[in-house]
Amino acid sequence: MTLAARRRPAVRGVILDRSLEELPLFRLSDSADDTPVSFSTENGGRWRVIPAPGDRLPGTFDQDVYVELLHRYNEAGSPADGGVTFTLHAFLRSMGRRADGRTYEQLRAALSRLERTTLESVGAYWSAQSGHEDISFTVLSTVSVQRRRVADREQLHLFGNLAAGEPGDARVTLSATVRANLAARHTITLSAARYHALSSPVARRLYRILEVARSDGRLSWRVPLERLAEQLPLTQRYPSHLQRVLQPAHEMLLSAGLVRDIAVRQYDRVWSVDYVLGSRPREEA
């Protein structure tokens, strides 16, 4: 390996489905809320996120799992069958998470939710396969996690490239609906480094949705506070409460250079947020 190759950043842009990014999916708190998320688009479309029976809605940890899955799908060369294979240990470390019994179970549960949570669109989600027709799908179409046998784990120390605490291997399949939009380049691009540097789940979600505005060629974006709360989504509805939740995330986005200015103002009795977008880093181009 050349010196230039060793110095090249290992982390590249993460390509995400633009249609999915502009719609609410992940609760920004890991509560036990199992009430479907509902959202109406400006063109009259309707969108619902429906949890599997007995499970909660996808939350903050699931949001990070989703971004890492798309990162790995991109790095694998966008396999035609949508399959992505990884060890749970390596996946968690890539997310910057400690790999232990608790996080292994969190990861298994998140993968299951991404397979079992139904995304239902009535003219809200634009699909490269069917346009704005009614559609129902999940982020992952299949999930398989194979636990290693005890006898196998006892021999892991013999192989230097494997982690001794490794609990198993996973193979997931990204939904054909999402893959079609990625193939059609109906996408946005994030910097994985900038995403993980944001410690707030709200800031990470705002980063994702601001890139949708940037993909439209906008230099700024004005959105009513109430509308933004529905689109993220947030449970707070009073303007004062929303501003308190958003302020720390706004400070992170400004500090990271992802936006140049943010102002919350009232126009004709409607509270809105004005975002002035920052420049796009080279790795996202």
N, C-alpha and C positions, 0 to 999 in steps of 0.2 A: 504494500500500500504506500502511495506517495505521501509526502508531507502535506501537499495541498488537499489530498483526499481525507487525511486524518483531521485536518482543520475544518473541513466542510461541515456545516451544521447537520446533525443527525435528524433533527425534527423539521419537517416540512409542513406546508399548508395542508389543512384538512378540508376536503371537499364535501359539502353537505347539500342535500336536496332543498332547493330554494322554496318550493311549495310547502314543505313540511316546516321549514324554519319560520315562516310568517304566521303559522297557526299555533295555538297553545297545545302543549303536550305534557310537560313535566311540571308537577306542583313544586313550588319553590320552598317547600318545607316537607319534611318526611313524616307527615301526620298519617293517621289511620283513615283518612278521608276516602270513602269509596263512592262518593257522589260523582256521576259523570260530569266532565267539563263540557260546557256548551259555549259556542262562539258563533256570532253572525258576521259574515264578511260584508264589505261595502257594496258588493255586487248582488247582495241578497242570498248568498249561499249560507248553508248551515253546517257546522262542524261539531262533532262530539267525540270525546275520549272516554271510552267505557271500560272500567276495570273488569277483570275476570271475577266470577263469583267467589267471594271469600277473600279477595285480595284487595289491596289499596291501589290508588293511582300511582303511576311512576313519579318519583320524587327527585331530590337533588343528586343523590348518588347515581340514580338511573340516568340522569342527564349526562354525567361524566362518562358513564359506561357507553352510552350511545355515541358520544364524540370519539372515544377511543376505538370503538368498533369501526366507525367510518374511517378513522385514521388508518387502521390496520387493513381495511378493505382497499383503500387507495394504495397503500404501500405494497400490497400483494398483487398490484396490477389490475385491479377490478376484475377478478375471476368471473368467467361467464356464468358459472353455476351459482354465484353469490356466496360461496363457502369461504369461511374464515376459520382457521385453526390456531389455537394458542393454548398455553398452559395458564392456569389460573394465577399462579405465582408471578409469571412474567407480565401478565395483563395488569395486575394490581400495581406492580412496581412501575410500569409505564404510566399509570395514572397518578403516581406519586403517593400511593397508599401503602401502609404497612401490610404485609402479607401474614395474616394469622387466622386462627379459626373463625373469629368474628367476621373479618372482611371476606374470607372465602364464602361464608354463608350469605353475606350481603351481595356478593357478585352473582352467586347462583340464583338468588331471588330476583335480582335485577334482570338477568338474562331471561328468566321465566316470565317476568312482567312484560318485557319487550316482545315476547312471543305471544302472550295471551291477552294483552290489552288491545281492544278493538278500536280502530280509528275509522270513524264513519263520516263520510262527506256527502252532502247534497249540494253540488255545485260550488263547493268551497275550495277543494284541493284540485289544482291543475295537474293532470297526469299526462305524460308523454304517450301513454298507451290509449287513453280514452278522453282526453281533454277535460272538460268540466262536468262530465257525466257523473252520476251517482256511483260511489265506490266505497268499499269497506275492505280494510286490510290491517295488517300488523307490521311493526317495524322488522321483526324477525319471523321468518316462516318456519324454521326448525331450530331447536336447541338440543344439543347432546353433550352431557358432561360425564365423562368416564372417570370414576375414582380408581386410583391405582391400588392394586392388592397389597396387603401388608408385606407379603414376601417380596414384592417388587420394590416397595419403599425401602426395605432394609438393605437393598443392594445399590441404592442411589448414590451412596458415598463413593462407589467405585467409578462413577462417571463425573468427571470434573465439570461438564457443561450442564449438569442438572442440579437443581436445588434439592437439598436433603429433605426439606419440609414440604415438597411438592405434593399436593393432594390429588391432582388429576389433570386431565386434558379436556378441552372443550372444542366443539365444532358447531358453528352457528351458520345459518343461511340468511343473508339479507333479502328482504322481500323483493319480489320481481317488480312491484310498483315503484319502490324507491330506486332500484337499480335502473329502471327505464329512464327516470328523470336524470340520474347521474350520467347515463350514456348519452342523453340528449343535450347535455351541458346546461340543463336548467338548474343551475347550482349557485352557491356562494362558497367563498373560501375563507377559512379562519387560519390564523397563526396558532398552532398548537402551543407554542411557548407562551404567547400572550394570553391564551385562554387559561392555561394552568396557573399563570402568575396571578390571576384574579381570584382572591380567596373567597369572594362572596358568590353564592349561587345566583343571586339576582344580577350581579355584574356580569356573570358568564352568560346568562340568558339575554341580557341587554346587548352584549357584544354580538351574539348570534343574530338578533333581530335588527340591529343597526347595519349589519352587513347586507341584509335584504334591501334596506334603503339605499345603501351604496351601490348595490348591483343594478339599481334603477338609474344610476348616473347622478344621484342627488349629492349635493354638497352640504345640504342641511335637511332636517326632517322635523316637522311640527306634528305632534300627536296629542289629542286630548288626554288628560290624566286618566279619566274613566276608561277610555278606549285602550290605553296602554295597559291598565290593570287587567282587563279582560284578555288581552293578547299575550301577556307574559306567561301564565296568569298569576295574579295576586288576589288574596282574599279580601284585603282592605279595600274600602270604597270611598271613605271620606278623604277629601283632598289633603287635609293636614296629616292624616295617618299615612297616606301614600307617600307624601313628601318625606316623612321620617324614615320610611322603609327604603326609599330610593336614594336618599342623600349619601349614605356610605358607598353605595354602588356607583353613584355618579362621581364621587371623589376618586374611586379606583380607576374608572375609565379615563378621567382627566389626567391622573398621574401616569397612567400607562401610555398616554398619547393616542388613545383610540378615538377620542373626540377632542376638539379644540375649545369648545365652549358648550355649556348647558345652562339653560335659564328656564325657570318655571314662572309662567306669567298667566294672568287672567285676561281673556279676550271675550268681550260681550258676555260676561258672567260665566264663562267656561274656562276652567283651569287647564292649561296645556303645557307641554314641555317642548322647548326648542333645542334640538341637538345640532351642533356644527361638527361635521365629521372630520377626523384627523386623516393624515396621509396613510396610505396602505404600505406596510413594510414589504421589502423586496421578496421575501419568502412566500408571500401570498399572491404575488403577481401571476 
